[in-house]
Amino acid sequence: MPVILRYKCSGCGNIEERDATTQAHPTTCAGCDSPYQLMPEAKKFPLEPLGSVVIVRKIASDISAGGVYVPTNEGQFAYIIGEVVAVGLGIYSSDGTILRPMVNVGDTVVAPLPAAKQITFEIQRHLKERGVAQEELDKLFVIPEQMLAARFV
């Protein structure tokens, strides 16, 4: 059984996944020559998206931490602001390399509301059986990564 550990480059933020049972941990990033740091294990979300799909928990406020107003109601350009709770591993390019999503768990993102699809009742039922609270389920949206409009840094 593989034990997957995630490492993050302290320079460019690149994330490297390694099987701890068969591979040594990376020391420096090939892209920027900065050291890698082991990422702490986050609580795993019970639904793992495939490809470049992102699961976002809606944040109620339409004012960002930096004070930027992003309209979220239907009368204006409708956007959803949320925290990424799960990210797919990416998609394969034509040359066979994996194109990883540009967002990570914990990032705050903005997406057009039409691109955000609320989790269906059937999926909500399965997540509830795995311990996700109903008030959390009502805030979850599935968004293709290419439809994300922005990421707060």
N, C-alpha and C positions, 0 to 999 in steps of 0.2 A: 504494500500500500504506500503510494508516494506521500511525502510530507512537503507541501508546497510552502515556501517562504517567499515573501515579497521584500524587495530592496528598492530604495528610492535614492536617486542621485542627488547629492546636496547642491550641485551646480545647476543642472538643467531640469531636474525634476523627473527625468526618465525613470520608469518603473521596470524592474527586471524580476521575473519569477523564476525560481530554481527549485528543483526537487532535492531536498536536503539529504535524501538517502543515496543519491547517485551523483550529484553535482556539487562542486565547491562553491562557496559564496563569492559573488563578484567583488573585486577590490576597488577598481576605478572604472568610470564610465568611458566607453570607447569614443563617445561623441565630444565630451568636454574635458576629460581627464580628471574629473572631480571624484571624490570618494563616495561609495555607496553606503547607505545606512539601512539597517534592518528596520522595516516598518512594524509598528506594534500590531498585534492581531486585533482587529476590530470585531465586534459582535457580528456574526454572519447573518445577513438578511435571508429569510427562508425562501426567497424566490430569486433564482439566479437568471438574469437576462442572457439571451444568446446574441451573438454578433455584436453589433455596435448599439444595441438598445440600452437605454438608461431608465432607471426607475427613480422618480423624484417625489419627495414629500413636500407638498405645498406649504409655503410660509404665508401666514395670514396678512402680514404687513406689505404695503406697496411702496414703502420707503426703505431703501437699502441701508446697510450699516454706514455707508459713506454719505448718506443724506440725499441720494439720487432718487427722484420720483419716477417710478415706472408704473404707468396706468395698468390696472388689472380688471377693471369692470367692462361690461359688454358694450357700453356706449362709446368707448374710445378704442384705440388699437388695443385689443385684448391680449395680455401676456400673463403667464404664470411665473411666479418667482418661487423657487424651491431648493431644497437641499437634496443632493444626490445620495440615495441610500443603497443603490446597487448599480453596477456597470458590467456590461458584457465584456468578454475578452477581446473583441475586435473582429475584423473580417480579413479574409485573405485577398491580397492584391494579385494582379495578373502574373507577377513573377514569383508568387508563392510565399512572400513575406506577410507577416500579420501586421495589419494597420490597427494599432491600439487606439481606443477612444482618447480624446484630449481632456476628458474630465475624470476625476477620481471621486471615490466615496467621501462625502463631507463637503464637497464644493457647493457653492451657491450659484445657481444658474437661472437664466431667463429664457423662456421659450414662448413662441406664439401659442395662444390658447387652442386654436384649431389643430395644432400638431400634438397636443397633449391628450391622450386617451385615458379616461379613468379606468381603473382596474374593474373588470367585470364581476358580477355577483358570484359566479362560480369560482373564480380565483380568490375572491374575498373569503368565501366559505373555507377553502383549503388553507388560506393564511390564518384565519381565525382558529382553525384546529391546531395550528403550529404556534399559537400564543401571541399573535399580533392583535392589539386592542382595536375595537370597532372605530374609535375616534381617529386612530392612525390610518385605518383602511380608507376612510372617507377622504383623506388627503393625498392618497397615492395616485400617481399618474405614470403611464408608460410613454416615453418619448424616444423616437429615433435620434441618435446622437447628431446626425447631420441637420436636424431641425432646431437644435439649440441655437439661440440668438446671441447669447453672451454668457460669460462666466465672471463672477466677481473675484478680484484678486486682492 
